[in-house]
Amino acid sequence: MATTVLLVEDDAAIREMLRPPLRKAGFDVVEAADVQEARRAVLEHPPDLILLDWMLPDVSGIDWARSLKREPLTKEIPVIMLTARGEEEDRVKGLDAGADDYVTKPFSPRELVARMKAVLRRTAPHAGDEAVETAGLRIDPVSHRVTGNGQPIKIGPTEYNLLLFLMTHPDRVFTRGQLLDHVWGTNVYVEERTVDVHIRRLRKTLEPTGHEYLVQTVRGAGYRFSAEP
């Protein structure tokens, strides 16, 4: 089954430009010119990925991105922001709103397709009983064991859940609020600074095997798990 992409862009010329290369890349393209139309499209058939323009005529793309990440039906749908706003502060706002990537106009369709495929790989559902390994750090959901270069790592339950979530969503930046929702759950009230405490504990846990560098701070945005610096 082809991957469905919802393209939310009020500029008809941009939609027309993107339509052929997206279809050539194997995507089914659904188009919307504003958020109201996009909402209807999501309700009729939730897409696999949303390409979302920042500046829209009815509701700003960044506000709708926040709304998407709050709703159970749509919070797992990856979002790529399309915008002419290239400043660092704007990129941080986009990531903070829950966007999975941020593409600044003008961009080439080829680059956009590559970004889309990368986001889909990162956000693909992970098989719950499969062990995951990165740079010698291994976590096994079945046995609930963590090892570093073959050595057992003693880890607390919250740090385990945090590590499992991050390792199964590599290279993706999560805000503190998103980590609270995914790891602690939406029905539990925990202050955002609690995330920082557990991130520090997790890094300390990974220090003996030299894997603390995998848990990275993204200044002004949140945290990510990555083998890349």
Kinemage of the C-alpha trace (Angstrom):
@kinemage 1
@onewidth
@group {chain A} dominant
@subgroup {mainchain}
@vectorlist {calphas} color= white
{ca met a 1} P 0.000 0.000 0.000
{ca ala a 2} L 1.348 3.447 -0.956
{ca thr a 3} L 2.225 5.967 1.733
{ca thr a 4} L -0.348 8.762 1.968
{ca val a 5} L 0.910 12.324 2.336
{ca leu a 6} L -1.316 15.258 3.213
{ca leu a 7} L 0.071 18.432 1.623
{ca val a 8} L -1.337 21.497 3.410
{ca glu a 9} L -0.296 24.535 1.359
{ca asp a 10} L -2.362 27.553 0.298
{ca asp a 11} L -0.122 28.363 -2.674
{ca ala a 12} L -1.553 26.447 -5.634
{ca ala a 13} L 1.675 26.853 -7.606
{ca ile a 14} L 3.685 25.081 -4.892
{ca arg a 15} L 1.120 22.272 -4.699
{ca glu a 16} L 1.313 21.871 -8.475
{ca met a 17} L 5.125 21.855 -8.358
{ca leu a 18} L 5.267 19.194 -5.631
{ca arg a 19} L 2.529 16.905 -6.910
{ca pro a 20} L 4.488 15.144 -9.721
{ca pro a 21} L 7.737 14.440 -7.794
{ca leu a 22} L 5.830 13.193 -4.749
{ca arg a 23} L 3.767 10.830 -6.887
{ca lys a 24} L 6.879 9.741 -8.776
{ca ala a 25} L 8.457 8.876 -5.404
{ca gly a 26} L 5.519 6.556 -4.703
{ca phe a 27} L 3.399 8.755 -2.429
{ca asp a 28} L -0.371 9.119 -2.623
{ca val a 29} L -0.896 12.878 -2.360
{ca val a 30} L -3.936 14.457 -0.703
{ca glu a 31} L -4.048 18.256 -0.894
{ca ala a 32} L -5.561 20.959 1.289
{ca ala a 33} L -5.396 24.744 0.946
{ca asp a 34} L -6.128 25.538 4.590
{ca val a 35} L -6.458 23.905 8.005
{ca gln a 36} L -10.227 23.483 7.807
{ca glu a 37} L -9.874 21.443 4.627
{ca ala a 38} L -6.921 19.553 6.120
{ca arg a 39} L -8.929 18.594 9.220
{ca arg a 40} L -11.624 17.054 7.042
{ca ala a 41} L -8.988 15.106 5.098
{ca val a 42} L -7.442 13.742 8.313
{ca leu a 43} L -10.823 12.624 9.648
{ca glu a 44} L -11.715 10.888 6.373
{ca his a 45} L -8.368 9.107 6.051
{ca pro a 46} L -5.478 9.749 8.482
{ca pro a 47} L -2.309 10.244 6.397
{ca asp a 48} L 1.073 8.663 7.041
{ca leu a 49} L 2.780 12.065 6.965
{ca ile a 50} L 1.743 15.726 6.839
{ca leu a 51} L 3.591 18.435 4.903
{ca leu a 52} L 2.416 21.608 6.614
{ca asp a 53} L 2.952 25.196 5.511
{ca trp a 54} L 3.604 27.633 8.373
{ca met a 55} L 1.549 30.524 6.917
{ca leu a 56} L -2.030 29.496 6.145
{ca pro a 57} L -5.103 31.695 5.634
{ca asp a 58} L -7.299 30.423 8.492
{ca val a 59} L -5.059 28.929 11.213
{ca ser a 60} L -1.274 29.095 11.345
{ca gly a 61} L 0.462 25.817 10.547
{ca ile a 62} L 2.406 25.917 13.799
{ca asp a 63} L -0.800 26.231 15.846
{ca trp a 64} L -2.346 23.285 14.012
{ca ala a 65} L 0.844 21.255 14.503
{ca arg a 66} L 0.466 21.762 18.270
{ca ser a 67} L -3.164 20.691 18.043
{ca leu a 68} L -2.255 17.573 16.048
{ca lys a 69} L 0.226 16.466 18.722
{ca arg a 70} L -2.420 16.826 21.454
{ca glu a 71} L -5.021 14.611 19.778
{ca pro a 72} L -4.809 10.801 20.228
{ca leu a 73} L -5.868 10.223 16.596
{ca thr a 74} L -3.109 12.382 15.124
{ca lys a 75} L -0.287 12.701 17.665
{ca glu a 76} L 1.758 9.901 16.044
{ca ile a 77} L 1.482 11.321 12.511
{ca pro a 78} L 4.854 12.854 11.571
{ca val a 79} L 4.778 16.497 10.489
{ca ile a 80} L 7.261 18.368 8.300
{ca met a 81} L 6.932 22.152 8.401
{ca leu a 82} L 7.349 24.041 5.104
{ca thr a 83} L 8.241 27.672 5.638
{ca ala a 84} L 10.162 30.671 4.380
{ca arg a 85} L 11.141 31.432 7.973
{ca gly a 86} L 14.710 30.181 8.296
{ca glu a 87} L 15.847 31.790 11.549
{ca glu a 88} L 16.999 29.532 14.385
{ca glu a 89} L 14.249 30.840 16.683
{ca asp a 90} L 11.605 29.883 14.111
{ca arg a 91} L 13.100 26.409 13.664
{ca val a 92} L 12.997 25.919 17.426
{ca lys a 93} L 9.350 27.045 17.497
{ca gly a 94} L 8.522 24.519 14.800
{ca leu a 95} L 10.246 21.679 16.647
{ca asp a 96} L 8.690 22.761 19.931
{ca ala a 97} L 5.268 22.582 18.315
{ca gly a 98} L 5.916 18.918 17.558
{ca ala a 99} L 7.234 19.076 14.005
{ca asp a 100} L 9.503 16.171 13.069
{ca asp a 101} L 11.470 18.198 10.544
{ca tyr a 102} L 11.649 21.715 9.152
{ca val a 103} L 12.272 22.565 5.480
{ca thr a 104} L 12.980 26.169 4.513
{ca lys a 105} L 11.707 27.601 1.225
{ca pro a 106} L 12.937 27.599 -1.451
{ca phe a 107} L 13.779 23.907 -1.460
{ca ser a 108} L 14.199 21.270 -4.140
{ca pro a 109} L 11.535 18.545 -4.426
{ca arg a 110} L 14.361 15.998 -4.392
{ca glu a 111} L 15.566 17.245 -1.003
{ca leu a 112} L 12.015 17.256 0.343
{ca val a 113} L 11.424 13.647 -0.741
{ca ala a 114} L 14.678 12.601 0.944
{ca arg a 115} L 13.619 14.376 4.162
{ca met a 116} L 10.196 12.722 4.019
{ca lys a 117} L 11.689 9.254 3.660
{ca ala a 118} L 14.096 9.926 6.535
{ca val a 119} L 11.273 11.078 8.821
{ca leu a 120} L 9.146 8.056 7.911
{ca arg a 121} L 12.053 5.732 8.735
{ca arg a 122} L 12.604 7.424 12.098
{ca thr a 123} L 8.948 7.442 13.091
{ca ala a 124} L 7.986 3.970 11.828
{ca pro a 125} L 6.336 1.883 14.563
{ca his a 126} L 8.836 -0.357 16.287
{ca ala a 127} L 8.074 -4.027 16.864
{ca gly a 128} L 7.583 -4.271 20.624
{ca asp a 129} L 9.527 -7.511 21.158
{ca glu a 130} L 12.541 -6.657 18.966
{ca ala a 131} L 15.861 -5.819 20.582
{ca val a 132} L 17.392 -2.505 19.491
{ca glu a 133} L 21.114 -1.787 19.290
{ca thr a 134} L 23.074 1.376 18.570
{ca ala a 135} L 26.855 1.772 18.821
{ca gly a 136} L 27.126 -1.243 21.125
{ca leu a 137} L 24.252 -0.183 23.398
{ca arg a 138} L 21.506 -2.823 23.340
{ca ile a 139} L 18.052 -2.852 24.885
{ca asp a 140} L 15.855 -5.964 24.883
{ca pro a 141} L 12.146 -5.309 25.614
{ca val a 142} L 11.442 -9.023 26.147
{ca ser a 143} L 14.039 -9.664 28.855
{ca his a 144} L 13.975 -6.027 30.032
{ca arg a 145} L 17.783 -6.001 29.928
{ca val a 146} L 20.190 -3.285 28.813
{ca thr a 147} L 23.799 -4.029 27.879
{ca gly a 148} L 26.698 -1.878 26.740
{ca asn a 149} L 29.376 -3.595 24.671
{ca gly a 150} L 28.131 -6.888 26.126
{ca gln a 151} L 28.278 -5.685 29.733
{ca pro a 152} L 25.022 -5.628 31.744
{ca ile a 153} L 23.811 -2.163 32.733
{ca lys a 154} L 21.778 -1.733 35.902
{ca ile a 155} L 18.993 0.746 35.142
{ca gly a 156} L 15.948 2.089 36.971
{ca pro a 157} L 12.421 1.610 35.576
{ca thr a 158} L 11.877 5.231 34.512
{ca glu a 159} L 15.313 5.473 32.912
{ca tyr a 160} L 14.625 2.161 31.146
{ca asn a 161} L 11.341 3.446 29.694
{ca leu a 162} L 12.988 6.710 28.686
{ca leu a 163} L 15.876 4.896 26.990
{ca leu a 164} L 13.544 2.478 25.202
{ca phe a 165} L 11.470 5.319 23.813
{ca leu a 166} L 14.503 7.317 22.674
{ca met a 167} L 16.268 4.314 21.128
{ca thr a 168} L 13.186 3.343 19.137
{ca his a 169} L 12.860 6.928 17.825
{ca pro a 170} L 16.480 7.758 16.898
{ca asp a 171} L 17.616 11.138 15.573
{ca arg a 172} L 14.296 12.753 16.423
{ca val a 173} L 14.157 15.751 18.771
{ca phe a 174} L 11.560 15.578 21.541
{ca thr a 175} L 10.580 18.428 23.807
{ca arg a 176} L 10.260 17.818 27.539
{ca gly a 177} L 6.486 17.924 27.170
{ca gln a 178} L 6.518 15.276 24.456
{ca leu a 179} L 8.745 13.006 26.542
{ca leu a 180} L 6.382 13.416 29.485
{ca asp a 181} L 3.426 12.396 27.300
{ca his a 182} L 5.172 9.386 25.746
{ca val a 183} L 7.112 8.051 28.755
{ca trp a 184} L 5.101 9.126 31.791
{ca gly a 185} L 1.667 9.266 30.125
{ca thr a 186} L -0.845 12.069 29.661
{ca asn a 187} L -2.802 11.203 32.817
{ca val a 188} L 0.129 11.775 35.179
{ca tyr a 189} L 1.063 15.252 36.362
{ca val a 190} L 4.828 15.640 36.385
{ca glu a 191} L 6.756 18.895 36.065
{ca glu a 192} L 8.842 19.269 32.918
{ca arg a 193} L 12.065 19.704 34.937
{ca thr a 194} L 11.591 16.084 36.066
{ca val a 195} L 12.627 15.083 32.535
{ca asp a 196} L 15.967 16.833 33.022
{ca val a 197} L 16.553 14.908 36.258
{ca his a 198} L 15.926 11.549 34.599
{ca ile a 199} L 18.009 12.466 31.558
{ca arg a 200} L 20.927 13.173 33.907
{ca arg a 201} L 20.348 9.855 35.685
{ca leu a 202} L 20.180 8.037 32.372
{ca arg a 203} L 23.452 9.539 31.210
{ca lys a 204} L 25.108 8.625 34.505
{ca thr a 205} L 23.809 5.062 34.092
{ca leu a 206} L 25.369 4.862 30.616
{ca glu a 207} L 28.715 6.392 31.618
{ca pro a 208} L 30.493 3.141 32.672
{ca thr a 209} L 30.220 1.738 29.120
{ca gly a 210} L 30.828 5.108 27.431
{ca his a 211} L 27.358 5.490 25.906
{ca glu a 212} L 26.197 8.659 27.676
{ca tyr a 213} L 26.986 10.704 24.531
{ca leu a 214} L 24.078 9.026 22.713
{ca val a 215} L 21.564 11.002 24.801
{ca gln a 216} L 21.968 14.516 23.432
{ca thr a 217} L 20.657 17.923 24.448
{ca val a 218} L 19.371 20.081 21.600
{ca arg a 219} L 19.627 23.621 22.914
{ca gly a 220} L 16.287 25.377 23.001
{ca ala a 221} L 14.398 22.333 21.705
{ca gly a 222} L 14.755 19.214 23.861
{ca tyr a 223} L 16.532 15.874 23.656
{ca arg a 224} L 17.371 13.258 21.065
{ca phe a 225} L 19.082 9.875 20.857
{ca ser a 226} L 21.713 9.723 18.137
{ca ala a 227} L 25.054 8.149 17.325
{ca glu a 228} L 25.875 11.269 15.301
{ca pro a 229} L 27.359 14.304 17.099
